[in-house]
Each structure stands twice: as structure tokens, then as C-alpha cells.
Amino acid sequence: MAVSITGRSGWSDSTWSYLNDPRMPVMEHGWKLHVSARPGDLDAVTRLVLPVLSRHVCHAKFARDPETLRRLNSGVVSAGAVGKAITVYPLPDAVVEIGRELAAVLRDREGPRVVSDRRVDPRAPVYYRYGPFTGDYRTGRSGRLESVMTGPDGRIFDGLAVGRYRCPPWAEDPFALDSGHGDEPSTTGFGGGRYAVTAGIARAARGNVYRAVDRTLGQPVVVKQARAFVGEDESGTDARHRLRNERTVLTALDGVTGVPAPWTTSPTSRTSTW
């Protein structure tokens, strides 16, 4: 669908459709808002978001079409890109107001979790993090350009969105007094508390992998996590379905030398252990 707000300039590249507000001052970095969506819901979510943004001074960008969002949500681009259907660049004193308005109109909508951000409201797919507004890059040790932010005291902080929430030391969480938002879901226990996490093995867009202890049997296990709506194809199959299939295969191969034994599957279908 066409993305437009009266009085704002718009253009597109291969991934995004942009809306720039001429009233916005130049800001190198600040608090950003992200709206998560499933590819099939992109147009409907965009129609709900545009009226909110039209009431505020802000820049914004939108995944240009459902297929582009499907690629972003696959995790192939990066874990930090998953779920970011819409990005809003607001004025500092408007972050909370816009975030709450978006959460209100998007309540009960579904979308992948944005792992680089915190959630504004547990009932809505609206997230926030502190990050770059304009590109500021330097050459890192690997010789590649790295996104950076320079704080008021001259300290430099990595601006890249990664698989976990990070905040520079000079920034104060604007939603700190709100209840209900948080980081990665608690990993102190899976399976209703049966599995106590002892260490991390890997972070991935489709779900993390942990070492844990089965409290019931007193044995070490590996816990694999599958995130909802990540890697979703046109049929609706996502990371959770693929992890269930992996368990089915492991069950069929149970007893074969070298194949890990499956244990249980969480009733929420978000986590399997083997």
C-alpha cells in the first residue's frame, strides 16, 4: 500500500518506504520505536499506525511490502532486524506518548518479538530502544564499517541492533516507570519451571539454545527455543513448527547412536528440550 502523510516527503529504496517530517530537527541518535507485524498483516497495521504518526512530529520508515517483511522476519538479514516492520524516529519528549498511542491501536496484534528492544506494553507489538537516527560509522578492527553513537561525554557506543537489548550509559529509559515491559523472557526455567537454565550456548534469530538441568530427573539437558512468527512462510509455518518437526525426527531416531534423545515439549510450543 502507498505510505503517505500530508506535508511529509516520501521515497522508497529496495527495503523501506520513508516518510520525513520537515519539522524534525537533525538528531544523530535517540529513542526509537519499532512496530512488529506478520507479513500478511502489514497493510492493516500500517493503516492503524499512520493516523497516530500524523499527529506527531517524527520521521518513520515502513517495510515496503509483505515479501520484504518476510525476509526481515526470517532472521537472514540479522537477528536485530526481525519484527521491525515499522520504525519511528520521534522527538525525545514524544517517545512515551507515541509509544502508548501505538500500543493502544495495536493491542492484541501479533508479530515476532524484537529481540534488540524492550516492549512498550506486553499486550501490543510495540518496542523501543536507543539507537542511531543518522549514519555515523567508523572502521572497526575487522576492517568493516561499524555503526557508532557518540555520547555527550565523548564516549562511543556501538549502535548496531543485536540479539539482546542494550542501552548506552548516558540514556535514561523513558518507560522506566511503566510496568509490564521487559527484556528477553525469563530463562530461569522452562517447561513450567522443570528445566533450570545454567548457561547459554547460542543466540539466533529463530530462538536461543541453552544448557539446563531437568529438575525432575536431575539430569543435564539442552533447551532449544523457537520464537513465534520468526521465519514464517506463506502457509503460516514458522520456527515453532520447524522445532516440532525436529522433535518428531529425533523421536523417530530415538536409540540411534549419536542422535540426541528428545525429552519433552513445552505446552506453549515455544521450547523443546533434547
Secondary structure, DSSP 4 states (H G I P E B T S, - for coil): -----TT-EEEE-SSEEEEE-TTPPP-SEEEEEEE---GGGHHHHHHHHHHHHHTS-EEEEEESSHHHHHHHHTTSS-GGGTT-SEEEEE-GGGHHHHHHHHHHHTTT------TTSEES-TTSSEEEEEEESS--EEE-TTSSEEEEEE-TTS-EEE----SS----TT---TTTT-SS--SSPP-S-BTTTTEEEEEEEE--TT--EEEEEETTTTEEEEEEE--TTTT--TTS--HHHHHHHHHHHHHHTTTSTTSPPP--B-TTSSEEE-
